[in-house]
Amino acid sequence: MPHAPAPGSADLVLTGGPVHTVDPARSRATSVAVRGGRIVAVGHDEVRELIGPRTEVVDLAGKLLLPGFQDAHVHPMGAGLELGLCHLGDSTDADAYLRRIAAYAREHPDAEWITGGGWSLEAFPGGSPTAAALDAVVPDRPVFLPNRDHHGAWVNSRALERAGIDARTPDPADGRIERDAEGNPTGMLQEGAVHLVGRLVPDPSPEEQLAGLLRAQAVLHSHGVTAWQDAIVGTYANLTDPAPAYLTALERGLLTARVVGALWWDRERGAEQIGELVARREELSRDRFRAGTVKIMQDGIAENHTAAMLSPYLTGCGCTSDNSGISFVEPGELRKYVTELDAHGFQVHFHALGDRAVREALDAVEAARAANGDRDTRHHLAHLQVVHPADLPRFRALGASANMQMLWAAHEPQMDELTLPFLGAERGAWQYPFGDLLRAGATLAAGSDWPVSSPDPLQAIHVAVNRVSPEAPVDTPPFFPEQRLDLGTALAAYTAGSAHVNHLDGITGSITVGKAADLVVLDRDPFAGPPEEIAAARVLETFVEGRRVHAGH
């Protein structure tokens, strides 16, 4: 039986399907009606009975209607600010970076610092650029350029001098200063060492921060994203706390997305900060913005060998090294902190990339469950690059969601040159095990980690289905194809799965009667074409509560 249309006409009717509802009870429809920002009917021709003289009618004309995408791990304000600075995120060429940096410096003669970032590790031998290269194009001012994953930064000699970094400067406990054979800094800072310079960079003004957030919101809406989880709300390294910008956007009626803020866990402190986080949750949570999550970064990244591994990395010759990465929070303390956060009703959003970090995060969730019982806190682990097979069933058993960055599960230079040779064959095959997580019963969510990688969900979904990058040559082999997801599952992760993680599943995540009309119109139906063409789809329109927040061409 179709859903019975409610009495009275609709404000908006989208018809002419197809409609992919992400609702198991009715996976496909051809018409949807909206009144007062809510979905009031889902079905076929009978829904058209709700068209009245003032109803806006959108003829889908064969284009696909979806629930709005939800990004479960993203850094919008930082991405928006970066776009307005010396942005290097659309190239992988070292010479092109230097030309752009030189041009930016010429165009901004009054800038005290040259900053921005987004460069790729693969552009430089060993992923490590030099201060000398920057000195040749900007000798007179400090330069500070985080790479695209923001786990490292490229700096010039002026920046090193400003920070007092020389051969005698010790590495911080949570980072590394890259050095030459004589011990002199080379201009590349890893993890916690980034803060040695980043703390000196002037913060953007409040209006610049708001402009960056709104710039990012427009980009995300253009990709069909209607809700997200901001993965760092707080001050970390060179990242400015986005909370004031969110509050200003709310006060001015400019925040059109639904946002969950993940409050930053300061790993240089301990449980004494939990009271502050409780107070901050109360201070910040209002209307479309809620701050009921705490973000704990448990390790680094595999490319610079700071992701926490159960066994050591290999060296360039394939030998075993003495480095197994960094656990930023001591595992025993992590279990205590997560148990207390869970008791206070916080969700914990873990950065867990290596197999040891994944296990430590799951152990912490297990400790919280044992102490507090099964609370509806919906902890989730982001990145999950390497997962030991023994830990796969623990996601389901513990109710921990797998927050996937799908776009990374492909062969590309950073993977093939800086990662696989140092993991080895067995451990390399444990990377991004999306299919195994699904088969083990894990709840799957998805996020982009923008500006680390593209904010476009369709690009990421393409990789999840094909395990090949959209830009890859046609003869590129799939990256462990047994871990592929089908298109419906990948779409569900980026909609209903992320809505579950964001505690928004009662409001959004599927096209069902009673839910908010957070909707996306694509220019085609990817289900009707070959999987190799998923990334070619484009977002035409995005709606939040039935209000159009993006209209493409």
QUIUR-V774816 format. One record per residue. RES is the residue in three letters. SS is DSSP state (A for helix, B for strand, O for the rest). OMEGA is omega in whole degrees, 0 to 359 (* if undefined). D_LAST is the distance of its C-alpha to the last C-alpha in Angstrom with 2 decimals. Layout:
{{RES,SS,OMEGA,D_LAST} {RES,SS,OMEGA,D_LAST}}
//
This chain:
{{MET,O,177,36.64} {PRO,O,172,33.22} {HIS,O,181,32.63} {ALA,O,178,34.08} {PRO,O,176,31.70} {ALA,O,179,32.83} {PRO,O,181,34.28} {GLY,O,182,32.17} {SER,O,181,28.60} {ALA,O,172,25.52} {ASP,O,186,23.07} {LEU,B,173,20.14} {VAL,B,174,20.20} {LEU,B,189,17.75} {THR,B,182,19.20} {GLY,B,173,19.09} {GLY,B,4,19.07} {PRO,B,176,19.86} {VAL,B,175,20.48} {HIS,B,194,21.96} {THR,O,190,24.04} {VAL,O,177,25.97} {ASP,O,183,28.89} {PRO,O,182,31.91} {ALA,O,178,33.17} {ARG,O,186,30.16} {SER,O,182,27.88} {ARG,B,175,25.74} {ALA,B,178,24.80} {THR,B,182,22.46} {SER,B,178,22.25} {VAL,B,178,22.26} {ALA,B,184,23.40} {VAL,B,173,23.25} {ARG,B,178,25.70} {GLY,O,178,26.46} {GLY,O,182,23.99} {ARG,B,177,25.81} {ILE,B,182,25.38} {VAL,B,177,28.03} {ALA,B,175,27.66} {VAL,B,181,26.45} {GLY,B,185,27.31} {HIS,O,186,26.65} {ASP,A,183,27.26} {GLU,A,180,29.69} {VAL,A,181,27.03} {ARG,A,176,25.80} {GLU,A,180,29.13} {LEU,A,178,27.70} {ILE,O,178,25.34} {GLY,O,184,26.95} {PRO,O,181,26.48} {ARG,O,181,24.46} {THR,O,170,22.43} {GLU,B,181,18.65} {VAL,B,176,17.77} {VAL,B,177,14.65} {ASP,B,181,15.00} {LEU,O,176,14.20} {ALA,O,178,15.05} {GLY,O,179,16.33} {LYS,O,187,13.74} {LEU,O,172,15.65} {LEU,B,182,16.32} {LEU,B,165,18.15} {PRO,B,177,20.02} {GLY,O,174,18.52} {PHE,B,175,19.47} {GLN,B,182,22.39} {ASP,B,187,23.35} {ALA,B,178,27.16} {HIS,B,185,27.81} {VAL,B,180,25.74} {HIS,O,190,26.58} {PRO,A,186,23.73} {MET,A,177,25.60} {GLY,A,178,27.14} {ALA,A,180,23.86} {GLY,A,176,22.33} {LEU,A,182,25.52} {GLU,A,179,25.63} {LEU,A,181,22.24} {GLY,O,180,23.87} {LEU,O,179,27.08} {CYS,B,188,28.18} {HIS,B,182,25.50} {LEU,O,191,26.59} {GLY,O,184,24.43} {ASP,O,179,22.48} {SER,O,173,25.65} {THR,O,185,28.88} {ASP,O,184,30.96} {ALA,A,180,33.88} {ASP,A,178,34.20} {ALA,A,177,30.54} {TYR,A,184,31.14} {LEU,A,177,34.20} {ARG,A,181,32.53} {ARG,A,179,29.75} {ILE,A,179,32.40} {ALA,A,180,34.53} {ALA,A,180,31.73} {TYR,A,179,30.78} {ALA,A,178,34.49} {ARG,A,183,34.86} {GLU,A,182,31.91} {HIS,O,185,33.37} {PRO,O,182,37.10} {ASP,O,180,37.87} {ALA,O,180,36.41} {GLU,O,178,39.41} {TRP,B,169,37.76} {ILE,B,182,35.11} {THR,B,187,33.07} {GLY,B,173,29.71} {GLY,B,180,29.73} {GLY,B,181,27.87} {TRP,B,184,29.90} {SER,O,178,30.81} {LEU,A,185,34.40} {GLU,A,182,34.21} {ALA,A,186,34.02} {PHE,O,177,37.68} {PRO,A,182,40.93} {GLY,A,180,41.66} {GLY,A,188,38.55} {SER,O,177,40.59} {PRO,O,186,39.76} {THR,O,174,42.46} {ALA,A,182,43.20} {ALA,A,179,44.71} {ALA,A,178,41.40} {LEU,A,181,39.89} {ASP,A,182,43.10} {ALA,A,182,42.67} {VAL,A,176,39.41} {VAL,O,182,40.01} {PRO,O,193,43.78} {ASP,O,183,44.11} {ARG,O,177,41.96} {PRO,B,178,41.36} {VAL,B,180,38.29} {PHE,B,186,37.01} {LEU,B,174,34.07} {PRO,B,176,33.54} {ASN,B,191,32.29} {ARG,O,179,29.20} {ASP,O,177,31.23} {HIS,O,172,33.01} {HIS,O,178,36.35} {GLY,B,179,37.48} {ALA,B,178,37.27} {TRP,B,183,38.02} {VAL,B,177,40.22} {ASN,O,184,42.26} {SER,A,178,45.96} {ARG,A,179,45.54} {ALA,A,177,43.75} {LEU,A,180,46.52} {GLU,A,180,49.12} {ARG,A,183,47.56} {ALA,A,181,47.72} {GLY,O,182,51.21} {ILE,O,176,50.31} {ASP,O,184,52.81} {ALA,O,182,54.89} {ARG,O,183,56.82} {THR,O,179,53.86} {PRO,O,172,53.90} {ASP,O,172,50.87} {PRO,O,183,49.72} {ALA,O,184,50.42} {ASP,O,180,46.75} {GLY,B,184,45.64} {ARG,B,171,46.70} {ILE,B,179,47.03} {GLU,B,187,46.72} {ARG,B,174,49.82} {ASP,O,185,51.48} {ALA,O,180,54.89} {GLU,O,179,56.68} {GLY,O,181,54.73} {ASN,O,177,52.71} {PRO,B,183,49.11} {THR,B,182,46.68} {GLY,B,177,43.59} {MET,B,180,41.94} {LEU,B,183,42.25} {GLN,B,173,41.71} {GLU,B,185,41.08} {GLY,O,178,43.42} {ALA,O,178,44.36} {VAL,A,184,40.89} {HIS,A,180,42.08} {LEU,A,176,45.00} {VAL,A,185,42.70} {GLY,A,181,39.64} {ARG,O,180,41.81} {LEU,O,183,42.51} {VAL,O,181,38.94} {PRO,O,177,38.35} {ASP,O,172,36.07} {PRO,O,179,32.94} {SER,O,177,33.47} {PRO,A,180,32.43} {GLU,A,175,29.68} {GLU,A,178,28.43} {GLN,A,178,28.50} {LEU,A,179,26.54} {ALA,A,178,23.91} {GLY,A,179,23.75} {LEU,A,182,23.42} {LEU,A,175,20.63} {ARG,A,180,18.75} {ALA,A,179,19.28} {GLN,A,179,18.35} {ALA,A,178,14.86} {VAL,A,181,14.57} {LEU,A,176,16.11} {HIS,A,180,13.98} {SER,A,176,10.82} {HIS,O,175,12.91} {GLY,O,181,13.93} {VAL,B,183,17.27} {THR,B,179,18.90} {ALA,B,178,22.44} {TRP,B,169,24.36} {GLN,B,178,27.85} {ASP,B,193,28.42} {ALA,B,173,30.97} {ILE,B,171,33.00} {VAL,B,187,33.76} {GLY,O,181,36.66} {THR,O,179,37.81} {TYR,B,180,38.06} {ALA,O,181,38.76} {ASN,O,184,36.32} {LEU,B,179,33.88} {THR,O,179,33.96} {ASP,O,182,34.32} {PRO,O,186,30.97} {ALA,A,180,32.83} {PRO,A,179,33.28} {ALA,A,177,29.59} {TYR,A,181,28.80} {LEU,A,177,31.54} {THR,A,178,30.35} {ALA,A,177,26.79} {LEU,A,182,28.45} {GLU,A,182,30.77} {ARG,O,180,28.05} {GLY,O,185,25.85} {LEU,O,180,23.07} {LEU,O,182,23.25} {THR,O,179,20.77} {ALA,O,169,21.41} {ARG,B,188,24.72} {VAL,B,168,26.71} {VAL,B,179,29.99} {GLY,B,177,31.75} {ALA,B,184,34.10} {LEU,B,187,36.99} {TRP,B,174,38.26} {TRP,O,180,41.71} {ASP,O,186,43.77} {ARG,O,174,45.57} {GLU,O,178,48.26} {ARG,O,182,49.39} {GLY,O,187,50.50} {ALA,A,181,50.83} {GLU,A,180,51.67} {GLN,A,185,47.96} {ILE,A,176,47.32} {GLY,A,178,48.61} {GLU,A,179,46.23} {LEU,A,176,43.28} {VAL,A,180,44.44} {ALA,A,181,44.57} {ARG,A,176,41.14} {ARG,A,180,39.66} {GLU,A,182,41.13} {GLU,A,190,40.04} {LEU,A,189,36.37} {SER,O,178,35.58} {ARG,B,173,34.05} {ASP,O,185,31.28} {ARG,O,182,28.14} {PHE,B,177,29.94} {ARG,B,184,32.92} {ALA,B,183,35.09} {GLY,B,183,37.15} {THR,B,173,36.72} {VAL,B,181,38.65} {LYS,B,175,37.39} {ILE,B,176,40.15} {MET,B,186,39.54} {GLN,O,178,42.30} {ASP,O,183,41.86} {GLY,O,182,39.98} {ILE,O,184,38.22} {ALA,O,187,39.61} {GLU,O,178,38.73} {ASN,O,174,41.17} {HIS,O,174,43.59} {THR,O,171,43.35} {ALA,O,186,41.95} {ALA,O,183,45.00} {MET,O,178,46.46} {LEU,O,176,49.39} {SER,O,189,50.90} {PRO,O,170,50.71} {TYR,O,171,48.14} {LEU,B,174,49.34} {THR,O,180,50.02} {GLY,O,180,48.82} {CYS,O,181,51.85} {GLY,O,179,51.11} {CYS,O,178,53.91} {THR,B,179,53.79} {SER,O,175,53.12} {ASP,O,184,54.43} {ASN,O,176,50.97} {SER,O,179,49.34} {GLY,O,187,46.74} {ILE,O,166,46.77} {SER,O,186,46.90} {PHE,O,177,45.94} {VAL,O,180,47.62} {GLU,O,189,51.03} {PRO,A,178,50.68} {GLY,A,177,53.50} {GLU,A,178,52.11} {LEU,A,180,48.62} {ARG,A,179,50.13} {LYS,A,182,51.80} {TYR,A,183,48.76} {VAL,A,177,46.47} {THR,A,180,49.21} {GLU,A,177,49.54} {LEU,A,178,45.80} {ASP,A,179,45.57} {ALA,A,177,48.54} {HIS,O,177,46.70} {GLY,O,178,43.76} {PHE,O,162,41.40} {GLN,B,174,39.00} {VAL,B,179,39.39} {HIS,B,183,36.46} {PHE,B,159,38.09} {HIS,B,182,36.92} {ALA,B,188,38.95} {LEU,O,178,38.22} {GLY,O,185,41.60} {ASP,A,176,43.80} {ARG,A,178,46.37} {ALA,A,177,43.87} {VAL,A,180,42.48} {ARG,A,179,46.06} {GLU,A,178,46.95} {ALA,A,178,44.00} {LEU,A,176,44.91} {ASP,A,179,48.54} {ALA,A,176,47.57} {VAL,A,179,45.69} {GLU,A,178,48.75} {ALA,A,179,51.05} {ALA,A,179,49.05} {ARG,A,181,49.16} {ALA,A,183,52.91} {ALA,A,192,53.60} {ASN,A,186,51.33} {GLY,O,185,50.73} {ASP,O,178,47.41} {ARG,O,184,45.32} {ASP,O,183,41.70} {THR,O,171,40.55} {ARG,O,177,38.22} {HIS,O,180,38.81} {HIS,B,182,36.43} {LEU,B,181,36.68} {ALA,B,173,33.75} {HIS,B,171,33.39} {LEU,O,181,36.28} {GLN,O,180,36.40} {VAL,B,180,39.98} {VAL,O,177,41.51} {HIS,O,183,45.10} {PRO,A,181,45.44} {ALA,A,182,48.05} {ASP,A,183,45.57} {LEU,A,182,42.94} {PRO,A,182,44.68} {ARG,A,178,45.18} {PHE,A,180,41.58} {ARG,A,184,42.21} {ALA,A,184,45.76} {LEU,A,184,44.81} {GLY,O,178,41.57} {ALA,O,182,39.76} {SER,B,177,36.09} {ALA,B,182,34.68} {ASN,B,190,31.68} {MET,B,167,30.10} {GLN,O,193,28.03} {MET,A,187,27.01} {LEU,A,185,25.35} {TRP,A,187,28.82} {ALA,O,184,30.53} {ALA,O,173,30.24} {HIS,O,172,32.27} {GLU,O,189,31.28} {PRO,A,181,33.66} {GLN,A,177,34.08} {MET,A,189,35.13} {ASP,A,184,37.18} {GLU,A,187,38.91} {LEU,A,184,39.23} {THR,O,186,39.47} {LEU,A,181,40.82} {PRO,A,185,43.91} {PHE,A,174,44.98} {LEU,A,186,44.54} {GLY,O,189,46.43} {ALA,A,184,45.80} {GLU,A,183,46.65} {ARG,A,177,44.82} {GLY,A,181,41.86} {ALA,O,177,41.39} {TRP,O,186,41.12} {GLN,B,176,37.76} {TYR,O,186,34.81} {PRO,O,186,36.65} {PHE,A,181,33.85} {GLY,A,179,35.42} {ASP,A,177,38.86} {LEU,A,178,37.71} {LEU,A,181,36.17} {ARG,A,178,39.37} {ALA,O,175,41.46} {GLY,O,179,39.83} {ALA,O,169,37.93} {THR,O,183,35.10} {LEU,B,172,31.99} {ALA,B,184,29.38} {ALA,B,177,26.76} {GLY,O,187,25.45} {SER,O,191,23.94} {ASP,O,174,26.43} {TRP,O,15,23.70} {PRO,O,177,24.41} {VAL,O,178,26.86} {SER,O,187,24.10} {SER,O,175,20.37} {PRO,O,186,19.06} {ASP,O,179,16.78} {PRO,A,182,18.65} {LEU,A,174,17.40} {GLN,A,181,19.04} {ALA,A,179,22.13} {ILE,A,175,22.30} {HIS,A,181,22.12} {VAL,A,179,25.19} {ALA,A,182,26.97} {VAL,A,186,26.83} {ASN,A,188,27.53} {ARG,O,176,29.38} {VAL,O,178,27.83} {SER,O,179,25.25} {PRO,O,183,21.98} {GLU,O,186,22.92} {ALA,O,173,26.52} {PRO,O,187,28.28} {VAL,O,182,28.72} {ASP,O,180,32.39} {THR,O,180,31.95} {PRO,O,177,34.03} {PRO,O,183,32.66} {PHE,O,182,33.90} {PHE,O,188,36.56} {PRO,A,178,34.84} {GLU,A,180,37.17} {GLN,A,178,35.08} {ARG,O,169,31.90} {LEU,O,172,30.28} {ASP,O,187,28.85} {LEU,A,180,25.19} {GLY,A,180,26.15} {THR,A,180,28.37} {ALA,A,177,25.89} {LEU,A,180,23.25} {ALA,A,178,26.12} {ALA,A,184,27.12} {TYR,A,179,23.74} {THR,A,183,23.76} {ALA,A,181,27.24} {GLY,A,178,29.14} {SER,A,175,27.67} {ALA,A,176,28.03} {HIS,A,180,31.68} {VAL,A,183,32.16} {ASN,O,183,30.67} {HIS,O,178,32.91} {LEU,O,187,29.89} {ASP,O,174,30.53} {GLY,O,185,32.08} {ILE,O,187,28.95} {THR,O,174,25.93} {GLY,O,176,25.29} {SER,O,179,25.27} {ILE,O,180,24.18} {THR,O,183,27.59} {VAL,O,179,29.14} {GLY,O,180,30.02} {LYS,O,179,27.54} {ALA,B,181,24.88} {ALA,O,173,21.52} {ASP,O,195,19.74} {LEU,B,179,17.07} {VAL,B,174,14.09} {VAL,B,175,11.94} {LEU,B,180,11.34} {ASP,O,181,9.81} {ARG,O,175,13.53} {ASP,O,182,17.03} {PRO,A,178,18.61} {PHE,A,184,21.98} {ALA,A,182,21.76} {GLY,O,178,21.39} {PRO,O,181,23.70} {PRO,A,180,23.86} {GLU,A,182,23.33} {GLU,A,182,19.64} {ILE,A,184,18.84} {ALA,A,179,17.28} {ALA,A,180,14.79} {ALA,O,180,13.00} {ARG,O,177,9.85} {VAL,B,177,9.23} {LEU,B,182,6.62} {GLU,B,176,8.99} {THR,B,181,12.30} {PHE,B,169,15.31} {VAL,B,185,18.70} {GLU,O,177,21.49} {GLY,O,179,19.21} {ARG,B,182,17.56} {ARG,B,179,13.80} {VAL,B,173,13.71} {HIS,B,173,10.10} {ALA,B,181,6.86} {GLY,O,183,3.76} {HIS,O,*,0.00}}
//
